[in-house]
Amino acid sequence: MVFLDQTIVELERRYPGSTEFVGKQFTDEKHGKKRHKQSVHSPTSVTRRLTQINCEEAGRTVKLIEDEPYYHGFMTRQDAEKLLKKEGEFLVRKTDVAGRNHFVISVMHNDTINHFLIKRTGKKRLFWVYKFAFKTISDLIQYHLRRWEPLCEQGVIIEKPCLKKQWQLNPEQIEPHVKIGEGAFGEVYKGLLQIEPHVKIGEGAFGEVYKGLLQDGIWGARIPVAIKTLHSTNMTASDRIQFLREANIMREFKHENVIRLHGVCTSKEPIMIVMEFAVGGSLLDRLKDLEHPVRRSNQLLETKIKVNFVFGAARGMAYLQSKEIIHRDIAARNCLLGENDVLKISDFGLSFIGKTLREKKLRKVPLRYF
């Protein structure tokens, strides 16, 4: 056994069921606000004696943390707390602390969700939470899980992994191909989900958009999808949260006049949102096409097509109302067309969950139709 003296000359702060030692304020990625400290101490030199555990003793886990079924990728505290339901259930997620990416263990203990920041030793760069240090996070989890070793002085232990849900996709499932558009956070692509983008189909302020195929199991059918990607550089925690917020709103949607979410991929960069691919393209483009002199020669057909679009939009909005969703940006540019010109409402980046919404201050936004 190897003993390490890990000296932390910083401000020591503890939260219930947690051991988080950071020199700066700990930023809660859920709201981007500083959390209130339970107690304040003067800067002090804290020496923590750690025991280094070798791979064999830990269980010799050879997996990368990204390949572990309990690793949920980038995830906010709020979303993690929604998934953990049973005593001892845990997951590992990535978050932003003081502008840097860190791994966190979230675990249910005595009906309370506890969050443990996984730290690194200074020289060997080993991973540790409480008493033991490991070469990999997988070894850390395996050792504490097999031996029921606590993660803190309060005796919090991990017992059962919270596995990824069906909507939490692996990067190996999707391969972006052709760029088809741009969004506020990045680009939009069409293609297969094999993660290396081939041809982009769109781009926005935060990322890219691809068209792709979602592979439903190893031997399953492949279906075309649209893939929104988040730019990997210069993205803050707030940007990631805002990007994934659209997917969180869409997760429960199931209606032919609303674009369907297939899932998200957050385990590796770039973060991706995978959605139903609308073969007919944008409603705005179709309306412009109907204004062509050749099209306008048949006014009866033109009127019939437009009435069908209005009917589809009305059905989609009625469904969103039943789900208490305020879209806030209904426009032709945010409506897509599927098979047989079925209109589908999309782009929920500005959407709000609730029956009413009152703006606190004026700001520049697209014209909103409620």
Phi, psi and omega in degrees: 000142179248129179257135180239134174262102182266108182264127181243106179262073183214185177278118181272125179225137181236144173243158181308124177071020184219152174232094182240114180247109179220147182284329181258174176299142178275117183272123176284115185291349182290317182242352182071022180248157178283136180280149177285137179278142176287321179215151182242130177237157174289153177307131184219162178264113182251123178254120180248120178275119180251149175254120178281126180255126180284169185299319182297316182290329180285339182122003178048064176275125183258357182284147168285152181300327180295340181264356181283139182292342180267358179272122187254010178069204178293123182207138179282162176303318182298315180293323178297320182292336177288334185272330186274117186240332188248156179301129178082356180288138185216164172210162174246134182223167176250141180215176181251122177236118179053039177082006180235147179283134178223156174265145182226139171262123176250129186216143176274126179216120180053047177065019178232138177273124179250144182236122183245119177286125176277120185257170179239142174285160187291312187268305184278349180058041177278157180267137179207157177235315186227286185245338190241148181239144187221158178286330181228158176292326178299319177296319179301313181294315182300317182295312181291329181286316183288324186257001181055039178283133181290156179265355181197177181294334181283357175083022178289127180235157175260135185237319186222125180289140172271107186282159178300147176276170182299329182278354177267097189275153172268146181300334181292346183281339191231141177228104178298144181238289191245131178289129182236356180178182180227151178229182183295331185253347184178213185246162181240133184232160168240141179164196173270155181266076174241029171058322178286111182294133179261301180226126180276154177238003179183165180206146178222191185293332185251342184186204186235163179234131181238161164253138185207188176237139176260123181270117183270082183084166184298317182254011184280173179287158176251135180236145180292142180221161170256136186239113174270132179244147178262131177306135184279339185254147175059029178260129178269171176299322179297322178297316180297316180297316180295322179296315182280346180300322178300317180294321179297323178290321185280349192304323185263001183290137175207087182205141185294342180257017176227131179302133184268141174269128174270328179161182177232155177233108184238003185285333179221160175281145355279151174294137185229145170247125184251121185232169174303139178265125180268109187292337184274356179077203185279142175297323180300316178296322180293320179295322177295323179294325180292340179281354179297141182308322180295318180293319185292347179293337179247081186294328180297315179295319180299315180296318180299318180296316182293321177299321178297321177296316180298318180298316179296319179296320180296318179296318179296318179293323177297321178295315179298322178297321179295335178266005181058047177248125172261114186291313176074359179209044179288121179200163181301327181291340181254018174242137181243167181239128179264206177300142179058030177061031175287122182286138181227123179286136181222185176059086181254027182296331179258004187292157182227138177266118181149171182273327181226157180215128177240121180287135180277332181208160179282144176203162181282117179216163174298156177301128187255136176244119186267000000 
